[in-house]
């Protein structure tokens, strides 16, 4: 999720909150002037400070409910995740900006609550009251999400929201302490700000540690341990206990500038005018648009250079997919700068739709793997390309776990399984082989792949192989 998208969500829900406050304000005015003042002859005037804070608080609560429910669809009814800090492990494994954004935004979401409560009433100077209200509010949101399906009941969300409220409470109480106390205020301020300081320190250490480590993290690594207490595991082959060295490779990783240069070169190679190209950047990818007659689109991944290309003239009335022989199609792709390895397996998927698949072709210090599919049309042009055919460069040989060590991790429940909520009764392991998976820094890491049957369904259980 981009900053622009986050700001749009905040902006939209700010307006919803403002409309809600105005609507409730009108009802309050009617109640105050026509019922309290005229009918009941009341004379007490409202406290302006409390009125302003009350309006801000109500508007904020409406915004939180809007962000929590109005920006989602009901897909998760009955979903519960009580695995503490599993969302942090998932963010660490993927190490994508969007994962960390969700965690940080969940903390930020209740900071205003912690800021406002002590300002609304002195009772909330006592941290127990603020903590209680914050915990009750986030529990209410999570339970409502569970009932409606507009989200998942997550223990981590409760932790993050409550932490955010304590950070907000600490900010307000620190300012009040500085303004009102003359002695011992430094220690008090440090105490109040300790949740904020500790949070910033932990997040800072996580990012520094990640930046210093040589290789990236694997999204296939486990987020939480499965309960394996009553699971029947059947292993149909012998395991090696020997640790070996295995090569690690690197993908042709791109950044914003090199990706832009590649896409513009690709389009100009087809005599497509790129002077008005639109670039829509995301965290780890970008979408490129050429709008007009016809329009063109490329979605490119920075991490490995894979891309999807579309020529939207394929939707023109007279356009239809048409067949072409493999040699002629290879020449067409070559004209676009795309070379297909000689050992690639060719498939004719449908009329005008073709695919090449390469499985771990190693040539000296290079490993090529993946697939490329394309569609050929009756105007003798390729209008769709999905290129996941990547050539990786060998970096070095690295020591890896033995098969026995990887199996022990599996036995202890350190693996991912989708859908994750299902309990496991039996695992039948038919084969074990070394495979590769792209990590978060663009390295192609070795992993152990366990071909398994889990409760009568076939799965590949992936265990990272690096020590």
C-alpha positions as CSV (number, residue, x, y, z in Angstrom):
1,X,0.0,0.0,0.0
2,X,1.4,3.4,-1.0
3,X,1.5,6.5,1.1
4,X,-0.9,8.0,-1.4
5,X,-3.4,5.2,-0.8
6,X,-3.1,5.5,2.9
7,X,-3.7,9.3,2.8
8,X,-6.8,8.7,0.5
9,X,-8.2,6.3,3.1
10,X,-7.6,8.8,5.9
11,X,-9.1,11.6,3.8
12,X,-12.2,9.6,3.0
13,X,-12.8,8.5,6.5
14,X,-12.1,12.0,7.8
15,X,-15.0,13.3,5.8
16,X,-17.2,10.5,7.1
17,X,-16.1,11.4,10.6
18,X,-16.8,15.1,10.0
19,X,-20.3,14.3,8.6
20,X,-21.0,12.1,11.6
21,X,-19.9,14.9,14.0
22,X,-22.1,17.5,12.1
23,X,-25.1,15.1,12.2
24,X,-24.7,14.4,15.9
25,X,-24.0,18.1,16.6
26,X,-27.3,19.0,15.0
27,X,-29.1,16.5,17.2
28,X,-27.3,17.8,20.3
29,X,-28.2,21.4,19.4
30,X,-31.8,20.4,19.0
31,X,-31.8,18.6,22.4
32,X,-29.9,21.4,24.2
33,X,-31.8,24.5,23.0
34,X,-35.3,23.1,22.4
35,X,-35.6,20.4,25.1
36,X,-33.1,21.3,27.8
37,X,-33.3,25.2,27.6
38,X,-36.9,25.7,26.6
39,X,-38.9,22.7,27.8
40,X,-36.9,21.9,30.9
41,X,-35.7,25.5,31.6
42,X,-32.1,24.4,32.0
43,X,-29.5,27.1,32.5
44,X,-26.2,25.2,32.6
45,X,-23.9,26.2,29.7
46,X,-21.7,23.6,28.0
47,X,-17.9,23.6,28.7
48,X,-16.3,24.7,25.4
49,X,-13.1,22.7,26.0
50,X,-15.1,19.5,26.7
51,X,-17.3,20.3,23.7
52,X,-14.4,20.6,21.3
53,X,-12.7,17.5,22.7
54,X,-16.0,15.6,22.6
55,X,-16.5,16.4,19.0
56,X,-12.9,15.5,18.1
57,X,-13.3,12.2,20.0
58,X,-16.6,11.2,18.4
59,X,-15.2,12.1,14.9
60,X,-12.1,10.0,15.6
61,X,-14.2,7.0,16.8
62,X,-16.2,7.2,13.6
63,X,-13.0,7.4,11.5
64,X,-11.6,4.3,13.2
65,X,-14.8,2.3,12.5
66,X,-14.8,3.6,8.9
67,X,-11.2,2.5,8.4
68,X,-11.8,-0.8,10.1
69,X,-15.0,-1.8,8.3
70,X,-15.9,0.5,5.3
71,X,-12.6,-0.3,3.4
72,X,-13.0,-4.0,3.5
73,X,-15.3,-6.7,2.2
74,X,-16.8,-9.6,4.3
75,X,-14.5,-12.5,3.5
76,X,-13.2,-13.7,6.8
77,X,-16.3,-14.6,8.9
78,X,-15.3,-16.8,11.8
79,X,-11.5,-16.4,11.3
80,X,-9.4,-16.2,14.4
81,X,-5.6,-15.9,14.8
82,X,-4.5,-16.2,18.4
83,X,-0.8,-16.9,17.6
84,X,1.0,-14.0,19.4
85,X,3.4,-12.0,17.2
86,X,2.7,-14.2,14.2
87,X,2.1,-11.1,12.1
88,X,5.5,-9.8,13.1
89,X,7.1,-13.1,12.0
90,X,5.2,-12.8,8.7
91,X,6.4,-9.3,8.2
92,X,9.9,-10.4,8.9
93,X,9.7,-13.4,6.5
94,X,8.3,-11.4,3.6
95,X,10.0,-8.1,4.6
96,X,7.7,-6.2,2.3
97,X,6.8,-2.6,3.1
98,X,3.1,-3.4,3.1
99,X,3.5,-5.9,5.9
100,X,5.3,-3.5,8.1
101,X,2.9,-0.7,7.1
102,X,-0.1,-2.7,8.4
103,X,1.7,-3.4,11.7
104,X,2.7,0.3,12.2
105,X,-0.7,1.6,11.1
106,X,-2.4,-0.7,13.7
107,X,-0.2,0.9,16.3
108,X,-0.9,4.4,15.1
109,X,-4.6,3.8,14.8
110,X,-5.2,4.1,18.6
111,X,-2.5,6.7,19.4
112,X,-5.1,9.5,19.2
113,X,-7.3,7.6,21.6
114,X,-4.5,7.5,24.2
115,X,-3.8,11.2,23.5
116,X,-7.4,12.4,24.0
117,X,-8.6,10.3,27.0
118,X,-6.5,12.2,29.6
119,X,-7.5,15.5,28.1
120,X,-11.2,14.6,28.3
121,X,-11.2,13.6,32.0
122,X,-8.6,13.5,34.8
123,X,-9.7,10.0,35.6
124,X,-7.6,8.9,32.7
125,X,-4.4,10.2,34.2
126,X,-4.5,6.8,35.8
127,X,-3.0,4.5,33.2
128,X,-5.3,1.7,34.3
129,X,-8.3,3.5,33.0
130,X,-6.7,4.4,29.7
131,X,-5.5,0.8,29.3
132,X,-8.9,-0.5,30.2
133,X,-10.8,1.7,27.7
134,X,-8.2,1.0,24.9
135,X,-8.4,-2.8,25.5
136,X,-12.2,-2.7,25.6
137,X,-12.4,-0.7,22.4
138,X,-10.0,-2.9,20.4
139,X,-11.8,-6.0,21.7
140,X,-15.1,-4.6,20.5
141,X,-13.6,-3.9,17.0
142,X,-12.0,-7.4,16.8
143,X,-15.2,-9.1,18.0
144,X,-17.3,-7.1,15.5
145,X,-14.9,-8.1,12.7
146,X,-15.2,-11.8,13.8
147,X,-19.0,-11.6,13.7
148,X,-19.4,-9.6,10.4
149,X,-16.4,-11.1,8.6
150,X,-14.9,-7.7,7.9
151,X,-11.5,-8.8,9.1
152,X,-9.9,-11.4,11.3
153,X,-9.9,-11.6,15.1
154,X,-6.2,-11.3,15.7
155,X,-4.4,-11.3,19.0
156,X,-1.6,-9.2,17.4
157,X,-4.2,-6.5,16.5
158,X,-5.3,-6.2,20.1
159,X,-1.6,-5.9,21.2
160,X,-0.8,-3.3,18.5
161,X,-3.9,-1.2,19.1
162,X,-3.4,-1.2,22.9
163,X,0.3,-0.4,22.5
164,X,-0.7,2.6,20.3
165,X,-3.1,3.9,23.0
166,X,-0.3,3.6,25.6
167,X,2.0,5.5,23.4
168,X,-0.6,8.3,22.9
169,X,-1.3,8.3,26.7
170,X,2.5,8.7,27.3
171,X,2.7,11.7,24.9
172,X,-0.1,13.6,26.6
173,X,1.1,12.8,30.1
174,X,4.7,13.8,29.2
175,X,3.5,17.2,28.0
176,X,1.3,17.7,31.0
177,X,4.2,16.7,33.3
178,X,6.5,19.2,31.6
179,X,3.9,22.0,31.9
180,X,2.9,21.4,35.5
181,X,5.8,19.7,37.5
182,X,9.0,21.4,38.5
183,X,10.9,18.6,40.1
184,X,11.6,15.0,39.0
185,X,9.9,15.6,35.7
186,X,12.7,14.1,33.6
187,X,12.2,10.6,35.1
188,X,8.5,10.9,34.9
189,X,8.6,12.0,31.2
190,X,11.0,9.1,30.4
191,X,8.6,6.7,32.1
192,X,5.6,8.0,30.2
193,X,7.5,7.9,26.9
194,X,8.9,4.4,27.5
195,X,6.4,2.6,25.3
196,X,7.2,5.0,22.4
197,X,11.0,4.7,23.0
198,X,10.9,1.0,23.3
199,X,8.8,0.6,20.1
200,X,11.0,2.8,18.0
201,X,14.1,1.0,19.3
202,X,12.8,-2.4,18.5
203,X,11.7,-1.5,15.0
204,X,15.0,0.3,14.4
205,X,16.9,-2.8,15.5
206,X,14.8,-5.1,13.3
207,X,15.5,-2.9,10.2
208,X,19.2,-2.5,11.0
209,X,19.7,-6.2,11.6
210,X,17.9,-7.0,8.3
211,X,20.1,-4.5,6.4
212,X,23.3,-6.0,7.8
213,X,22.4,-9.7,7.1
214,X,23.9,-11.1,3.8
215,X,20.8,-12.7,2.4
216,X,17.1,-11.9,2.6
217,X,14.2,-13.7,4.3
218,X,11.9,-16.3,2.8
219,X,8.1,-15.7,2.7
220,X,7.7,-19.5,2.8
221,X,9.2,-19.7,6.3
222,X,6.7,-20.5,9.1
223,X,4.8,-17.7,10.9
224,X,3.9,-19.8,13.9
225,X,4.4,-23.4,15.0
226,X,1.7,-25.9,14.2
227,X,0.4,-28.2,16.9
228,X,1.9,-31.5,16.1
229,X,1.1,-33.3,19.3
230,X,-1.4,-35.8,17.8
231,X,-0.2,-35.8,14.2
232,X,0.7,-39.1,12.7
233,X,3.8,-38.7,10.4
234,X,4.8,-41.4,8.0
235,X,8.1,-41.1,6.2
236,X,8.7,-43.2,3.2
237,X,12.4,-42.8,2.6
238,X,15.7,-42.6,4.5
239,X,17.1,-39.3,5.6
240,X,20.6,-38.1,5.2
241,X,22.3,-36.6,8.2
242,X,25.1,-35.0,6.2
243,X,25.4,-31.2,5.9
244,X,26.5,-30.2,2.4
245,X,27.3,-27.0,0.6
246,X,24.9,-25.9,-2.1
247,X,25.0,-22.9,-4.5
248,X,23.0,-19.8,-3.9
249,X,22.0,-17.5,-6.8
250,X,20.9,-13.9,-7.3
251,X,18.1,-12.6,-9.5
252,X,18.6,-9.7,-11.9
253,X,17.2,-7.2,-9.4
254,X,15.9,-3.8,-10.6
255,X,15.4,-0.5,-9.0
256,X,13.1,2.3,-10.1
257,X,15.6,3.8,-12.7
258,X,16.7,0.5,-14.2
259,X,13.2,-0.7,-14.4
260,X,12.1,2.5,-16.2
261,X,14.9,2.1,-18.6
262,X,14.0,-1.5,-19.4
263,X,10.3,-0.8,-20.0
264,X,10.9,2.2,-22.1
265,X,13.5,0.3,-24.2
266,X,11.1,-2.7,-24.5
267,X,8.3,-0.4,-25.8
268,X,10.5,1.7,-28.1
269,X,11.8,-1.5,-29.6
270,X,8.3,-1.9,-31.0
271,X,8.2,1.7,-32.2
272,X,5.7,2.6,-29.4
273,X,5.9,6.3,-28.5
274,X,6.8,6.5,-24.8
275,X,6.8,10.3,-24.5
276,X,3.6,10.3,-22.5
277,X,4.3,7.1,-20.5
278,X,2.5,7.0,-17.1
279,X,4.4,5.3,-14.2
280,X,2.4,4.1,-11.2
281,X,5.0,2.9,-8.7
282,X,4.3,0.5,-5.9
283,X,6.6,-0.8,-3.1
284,X,8.4,-3.6,-5.1
285,X,6.9,-3.1,-8.6
286,X,5.6,-0.5,-11.0
287,X,2.8,-0.3,-13.6
288,X,3.6,1.5,-16.8
289,X,0.8,2.8,-19.1
290,X,0.7,4.1,-22.6
291,X,-2.8,5.4,-23.1
292,X,-4.3,6.0,-26.5
293,X,-5.3,3.9,-29.5
294,X,-4.1,1.4,-28.8
295,X,-3.2,1.4,-25.1
296,X,-0.3,-0.6,-23.6
297,X,0.5,-1.8,-20.1
298,X,3.5,-3.4,-18.4
299,X,3.6,-4.5,-14.8
300,X,7.2,-5.1,-13.7
301,X,8.5,-6.7,-10.5
302,X,11.7,-5.0,-9.2
303,X,12.9,-8.1,-7.3
304,X,13.6,-10.4,-10.2
305,X,12.7,-8.5,-13.4
306,X,9.6,-10.5,-14.2
307,X,6.9,-8.6,-16.1
308,X,3.5,-8.8,-17.7
309,X,2.9,-7.0,-21.0
310,X,-0.4,-6.2,-22.6
311,X,-1.4,-4.6,-25.9
312,X,-5.0,-3.7,-25.5
313,X,-5.7,-3.7,-29.2
314,X,-6.4,-7.4,-28.5
315,X,-9.9,-6.2,-27.5
316,X,-10.6,-4.6,-30.9
317,X,-13.5,-6.1,-32.7
318,X,-11.5,-7.7,-35.6
319,X,-8.7,-9.1,-33.4
320,X,-8.5,-12.8,-32.7
321,X,-5.8,-15.2,-31.5
322,X,-4.2,-17.2,-34.3
323,X,-1.8,-20.0,-34.6
324,X,1.9,-19.7,-35.5
325,X,4.7,-22.3,-35.6
326,X,7.3,-22.3,-32.8
327,X,10.3,-21.2,-34.9
328,X,8.4,-18.1,-36.2
329,X,7.2,-17.2,-32.7
330,X,10.8,-17.5,-31.4
331,X,11.9,-15.0,-34.0
332,X,9.1,-12.6,-33.0
333,X,10.2,-12.9,-29.4
334,X,13.8,-12.4,-30.4
335,X,12.9,-9.2,-32.1
336,X,11.5,-8.0,-28.7
337,X,14.8,-8.9,-27.0
338,X,13.6,-12.2,-25.5
339,X,15.7,-15.3,-25.8
340,X,14.2,-18.7,-25.0
341,X,16.7,-21.4,-23.8
342,X,17.1,-24.3,-26.2
343,X,16.0,-26.8,-23.6
344,X,12.8,-25.1,-22.8
345,X,9.7,-27.3,-23.1
346,X,7.2,-25.8,-25.5
347,X,3.4,-26.1,-25.0
348,X,0.5,-24.9,-27.3
349,X,-2.1,-24.1,-24.7
350,X,-4.8,-22.9,-27.0
351,X,-5.3,-21.1,-30.3
352,X,-2.6,-18.5,-30.4
353,X,-1.6,-19.1,-26.8
354,X,1.8,-20.6,-26.1
355,X,4.1,-21.3,-23.2
356,X,7.8,-22.4,-22.6
357,X,8.8,-23.9,-19.3
358,X,12.4,-24.3,-18.0
359,X,13.2,-26.4,-14.9
360,X,16.5,-25.6,-13.3
361,X,18.7,-25.4,-16.4
362,X,22.3,-24.8,-15.1
363,X,25.0,-23.5,-17.4
364,X,28.3,-22.7,-15.7
365,X,27.5,-20.0,-13.1
366,X,23.9,-19.4,-14.3
367,X,20.6,-21.0,-13.4
368,X,17.6,-20.5,-15.6
369,X,14.1,-21.4,-14.3
370,X,10.5,-20.4,-14.8
371,X,8.1,-19.9,-17.6
372,X,7.1,-17.5,-20.4
373,X,3.7,-17.4,-22.0
374,X,2.4,-15.2,-24.8
375,X,-0.5,-14.7,-27.1
376,X,-0.3,-14.2,-30.9
377,X,-3.0,-12.4,-32.9
378,X,-4.2,-12.3,-36.5
379,X,-2.4,-9.0,-37.2
380,X,0.8,-10.9,-36.8
381,X,1.8,-9.4,-33.5
382,X,2.3,-10.6,-29.9
383,X,-0.1,-8.8,-27.7
384,X,0.3,-10.5,-24.4
385,X,3.5,-11.7,-22.6
386,X,3.9,-13.0,-19.1
387,X,7.6,-13.4,-18.6
388,X,8.6,-15.3,-15.4
389,X,11.6,-16.9,-17.1
390,X,14.5,-15.7,-15.0
391,X,18.3,-16.3,-15.3
392,X,20.0,-16.2,-11.9
393,X,23.7,-15.7,-11.3
394,X,25.6,-17.9,-8.9
395,X,27.0,-16.0,-5.9
396,X,28.7,-18.8,-3.9
397,X,28.3,-22.2,-2.2
398,X,26.7,-22.0,1.2
399,X,26.4,-24.7,4.0
400,X,22.8,-26.0,4.4
401,X,20.9,-28.1,6.9
402,X,20.9,-31.9,6.5
403,X,17.7,-33.6,5.4
404,X,17.3,-34.9,9.0
405,X,17.5,-31.4,10.4
406,X,14.9,-30.1,8.0
407,X,12.7,-33.0,8.8
408,X,13.0,-32.3,12.6
409,X,11.8,-28.7,11.9
410,X,8.8,-30.2,10.1
411,X,8.1,-32.5,13.0
412,X,8.1,-29.6,15.4
413,X,5.5,-27.7,13.3
414,X,7.8,-25.0,11.8
415,X,6.2,-24.8,8.4
416,X,3.4,-23.0,6.6
417,X,0.2,-24.6,5.6
418,X,-2.8,-23.1,3.7
419,X,-5.5,-22.8,4.8
420,X,-3.7,-22.2,8.0
421,X,-6.6,-22.7,10.3
422,X,-7.0,-26.4,9.6
423,X,-5.9,-28.9,12.3
424,X,-3.6,-31.7,11.0
425,X,-4.3,-35.4,11.6
426,X,-1.7,-37.1,9.4
427,X,1.2,-36.3,7.1
428,X,2.5,-38.9,4.7
429,X,5.9,-37.8,3.2
430,X,6.7,-39.4,-0.1
431,X,9.8,-37.6,-1.2
432,X,12.3,-34.9,-0.2
433,X,14.3,-32.7,-2.7
434,X,16.3,-29.5,-2.8
435,X,14.5,-26.7,-4.5
436,X,14.9,-22.9,-4.7
437,X,12.9,-19.9,-3.5
438,X,13.4,-16.2,-4.1
439,X,14.1,-14.3,-0.9
440,X,13.3,-10.7,0.0
441,X,16.7,-9.4,-1.2
442,X,16.5,-11.1,-4.6
443,X,18.6,-14.2,-3.8
444,X,17.6,-17.6,-4.9
445,X,17.9,-19.6,-1.8
446,X,17.9,-23.4,-1.4
447,X,14.9,-24.9,0.4
448,X,13.8,-28.5,1.2
449,X,10.6,-29.5,-0.5
450,X,8.7,-32.3,1.2
451,X,6.2,-33.9,-1.2
452,X,3.5,-34.8,1.2
453,X,-0.1,-35.9,1.6
454,X,-1.7,-34.1,4.5
455,X,-5.1,-35.5,5.5
456,X,-5.6,-37.0,2.0
457,X,-4.6,-33.8,0.2
458,X,-1.3,-33.3,-1.7
459,X,0.9,-30.5,-0.4
460,X,4.5,-29.4,-0.7
461,X,5.9,-28.5,2.7
462,X,8.8,-26.0,2.4
463,X,11.6,-25.8,4.9
464,X,14.4,-23.2,4.5
465,X,17.7,-24.9,4.0
466,X,20.2,-22.3,5.0
467,X,21.8,-22.7,8.4
